Amino acid sequence: MKLQAPKQITFWIAVILAVLGLLGQLVVIPVVSGVAFWLVLAAFVLLLLGVLFDGI
Protein backbone atom coordinates (compact mmCIF):
# COMPACT_ATOMS: atom_id res chain seq x y z
CA MET A 1 0.00 0.00 0.00
CA LYS A 2 1.52 3.26 -1.14
CA LEU A 3 0.66 6.40 0.83
CA GLN A 4 0.66 9.91 -0.59
CA ALA A 5 0.13 13.39 0.74
CA PRO A 6 -3.47 14.61 0.67
CA LYS A 7 -4.40 17.54 -1.53
CA GLN A 8 -3.94 20.92 0.05
CA ILE A 9 -7.69 21.65 0.19
CA THR A 10 -8.31 18.32 1.95
CA PHE A 11 -5.65 19.14 4.50
CA TRP A 12 -7.06 22.61 5.23
CA ILE A 13 -10.64 21.36 5.53
CA ALA A 14 -9.43 18.76 8.03
CA VAL A 15 -7.52 21.41 9.98
CA ILE A 16 -10.58 23.68 10.12
CA LEU A 17 -12.78 20.81 11.32
CA ALA A 18 -10.26 19.83 13.98
CA VAL A 19 -9.86 23.41 15.24
CA LEU A 20 -13.63 23.87 15.40
CA GLY A 21 -13.93 20.61 17.33
CA LEU A 22 -11.22 21.58 19.78
CA LEU A 23 -12.69 25.04 20.30
CA GLY A 24 -16.12 23.50 20.78
CA GLN A 25 -14.71 21.25 23.48
CA LEU A 26 -12.90 24.04 25.33
CA VAL A 27 -15.38 26.91 24.89
CA VAL A 28 -19.16 26.67 24.84
CA ILE A 29 -20.23 27.35 21.25
CA PRO A 30 -23.95 26.59 20.81
CA VAL A 31 -23.83 24.73 17.50
CA VAL A 32 -20.34 23.24 17.70
CA SER A 33 -20.01 22.12 21.31
CA GLY A 34 -22.52 19.30 20.98
CA VAL A 35 -20.68 17.71 18.08
CA ALA A 36 -17.08 18.62 18.97
CA PHE A 37 -15.92 15.02 19.22
CA TRP A 38 -17.47 14.15 15.86
CA LEU A 39 -15.83 17.13 14.18
CA VAL A 40 -12.39 16.00 15.31
CA LEU A 41 -13.15 12.43 14.28
CA ALA A 42 -14.35 13.63 10.85
CA ALA A 43 -11.13 15.63 10.43
CA PHE A 44 -9.05 12.56 11.23
CA VAL A 45 -11.03 10.34 8.86
CA LEU A 46 -10.77 12.96 6.10
CA LEU A 47 -6.98 13.06 6.48
CA LEU A 48 -6.85 9.27 6.55
CA LEU A 49 -8.82 9.07 3.31
CA GLY A 50 -6.62 11.75 1.76
CA VAL A 51 -3.50 9.73 2.57
CA LEU A 52 -4.88 6.37 1.46
CA PHE A 53 -6.66 7.29 -1.78
CA ASP A 54 -5.19 9.22 -4.68
CA GLY A 55 -7.04 12.37 -5.71
CA ILE A 56 -8.70 13.18 -2.39
Backbone hydrogen bonds, N-H to C=O, Kabsch-Sander energy under -0.5 kcal/mol:
donor,donor_aa,acceptor,acceptor_aa,energy
3,L,1,M,-0.5
4,Q,51,V,-1.8
11,F,7,K,-2.2
12,W,8,Q,-2.3
13,I,9,I,-2.3
14,A,10,T,-2.1
15,V,11,F,-2.2
16,I,12,W,-2.4
17,L,13,I,-2.4
18,A,14,A,-2.4
19,V,15,V,-2.6
20,L,16,I,-2.5
21,G,17,L,-2.3
22,L,18,A,-2.5
23,L,19,V,-2.8
24,G,20,L,-2.5
25,Q,21,G,-1.3
26,L,22,L,-1.9
27,V,23,L,-3.2
29,I,27,V,-0.9
33,S,29,I,-3.0
35,V,32,V,-1.3
36,A,33,S,-0.8
39,L,35,V,-2.0
40,V,36,A,-1.9
41,L,37,F,-2.3
42,A,38,W,-2.5
43,A,39,L,-2.1
44,F,40,V,-2.2
45,V,41,L,-2.6
46,L,42,A,-2.5
47,L,43,A,-2.2
48,L,44,F,-2.5
49,L,45,V,-2.7
50,G,46,L,-2.2
51,V,47,L,-1.8
52,L,48,L,-2.2
53,F,49,L,-2.5
56,I,53,F,-1.0
